[in-house]
Amino acid sequence: MLIQGANNPLTIKFSESVENLPTLVVTLWTGNRNAQLVKMWEKPDMMISGDTAVCDLTEEETRNLSNSTHVIEAKGLDGNGFTVFWAAYDVDVLNRRDKVIVLTEEG
């Protein structure tokens, strides 16, 4: 789940280490029928440790995401130049209204 207006990074855990892949690309797409690319991270844009990649998101980027399901895809090139694909992952983008609490005086 991604929260609109949050700046938490996207953390992806792969089935095996991705540290030694020469090329790794992670993309975030709108999940509707006319899917559009929202954000792309290349390996230098990520913090990678073993089987985990951390992809930064800013508050502005998440604030602009539509309140719907999006799709995360990843692909890379192995040491032999073969393309490696992982299954796409659906992620919900939610609008959370818990940032500000307004209290009103009674009676």
Secondary structure by P-SEA (a helix, b strand, c coil): cccccccccbbbbcccccccccbbbbbbbccccccccccccccccccccccbbbbbbcaaaaaacccbbbbbbbbbbccccbbbbccbbbbbbbbbcccbbbbbbcc
